[in-house]
Amino acid sequence: MRKSSFPPVVDADTRLLILGSLPGDASLAAAQYYAHPRNQFWRLLSALSAVELTALTYPQRLAALQALGVGLWDVVASAQRRGSLDSDIREVALNPLTELLATLPALQAVAFNGKTAAKAAPTLVASDLDILLLPSSSPALTTPFEKKLAEWQVLGRYILQ
């Protein structure tokens, strides 16, 4: 089954762009980034921003992220994948990352949510950007929340408080 990513959530004030690989089945069914109840993305960003994102509706979450200078997108535009595991992604079509980055004048950093996103991304031409590799927020990565949060702390300098 061919699955597709969502449109980017960015604006001219985006300072940090977090790139995932491709939404999982729970996210696709809900039409929301990081919708799986065990995905730790919203908890991690809540801890980093002091905004309780998990208590907000999805549109409010996206608005809060943008107010913090954080944007979201995926590296993979579409791919064949049975289930939600990144290891099952096949026949990849990439999103036009270079073109998107050119439209973000305030962008300072690109963070990859997991190794699959980083591996799938083409070389980013903007060498003046900080490129960050984060442990995946997915429940498939069984690293404890506190350990993930310690590594995600690097994002704090890009998030507007």
N, C-alpha and C positions, 0 to 999 in steps of 0.2 A: 504494500500500500504506500502510495506517495503522500508524504506529509510536508506541509509548508509552514514557514515561520510567520510571525506577526509583523506588522509594520513597525518601524523604529519609533521609540518614544523619546524624542529629543526636541530641543528648541535652541535658539541662539545663545542661551546662557548655560548650556550643558558644558560642564567642566570635566566630568568623569563619565565615560561611556563603558557600561558593563555589558560584555558580550557573552551570551551563552552559546550552546551548540545548536540545538533544535528543540522546540517545546515537546514535552512528553505528552502522552495520551490524556492525562488529567488536565493539563494546561490547554491542550487543543479542544477538549470537550467543553471546558469552561470559557474558552476564548480569552484566557488571561495568562500573563507571564507568571510562572512559578506557582501554579494553582494546586499542585499536589500537597495535601495537608502535612506530609512529612518533609517536604522540601524546606530547608532552613533559610532560604534567601531573605524572606521578609523579616524573620527574627534577627538575622545578622545585620541587616540594614537598620532595623530598629535600634539595636544595641549601639551601632556606630553613630547614629544621628540623634539619639535622644527623642525621636518621634516614634510613638507607638503605632507603627504601620499596620501591625496585625489586627488592630482594633478598627481600622478604617475600611470602608468599602473599596472595591478595586479602583474605581475612578478617583477616589480620594487618595489612594496609595500612589497612583501615577502622578497626580498633581503635587503631592508632597515630595516625591522624588525629584520632580522637575524644580520645585522651589529650593531644593537642596543642591541643585546643579548636577543631578545624576540622570543619565539617560540609559535606556535599555535597547538592546537588539540582539539578534542572533547571527552567527557567522554563516550558518547554512540557510539558504533560501528555501530549498526543498530537497528531499531525499526519499529513497525507499527505506522503510524501517518497519519491522514487525515489533510491536510493543514500544517501550520507552527507553530502552538501554542505548546509550551512545555507541556501544560496541557493535550494535546491529545496524548502524547507519550505512547505507550503500547508495551508489549512484548520486553523488552529491552535486548540487548546483549551489554555488556560493552567492551570498548577498554582495552587492557592490559597496564594500566597505570604504574603499578609497574615495569614491564619489561622495558618500555620506560625510566622511571626515572633513572633506573640503568645504562643507556647508556649516561647520561648527566652529565659529571664530574664537570661542572661549575655551575650547577643549584643551585640557592639559594632560589627560591620562586615559588610556584604554586598559581595562581590566578584563581578563578572560576568566569566566566562571568555569573552571575545570580545564583539564589537559586536552580534552577533545576539541573544545572551542579554540584553544591556542594552536593546536596542530592543524586544524582545518582552515585557519585564517591565512590569507595570502600575506606576503611581506607588506607591512605597513610602511608606506613611503614617507610619512611625516616623521622624520628622525628626531624631531624636537619633542615628541610626546613621550611620556613615561609609559612603559608597557609593563603590566603587572599580571602575574599568573597566580590565581587564587585556587585553593582547593574547592572542588565542586560543592555547591550547596545541596546537591541531590541526595536523597536518601540512599542511593546506590553506593555512595561513598560513606562508609560507616564510621568515619572519624568522629569523635565526640564534638558536640557543639562548641565547647570551650576552646578546643584546639583549633577548630576552624575559625572561630572568632579572633583568636590570637593572630592568625595569619591574615585575616581580613582587615585588621586594624590599620594596615598600610593605606587603606582608602580614606581614613579620617582626614588627612590633610587636604583632600580634594572636595570634601563634603562641606557645604556651607552650613554653618551653625546659627 
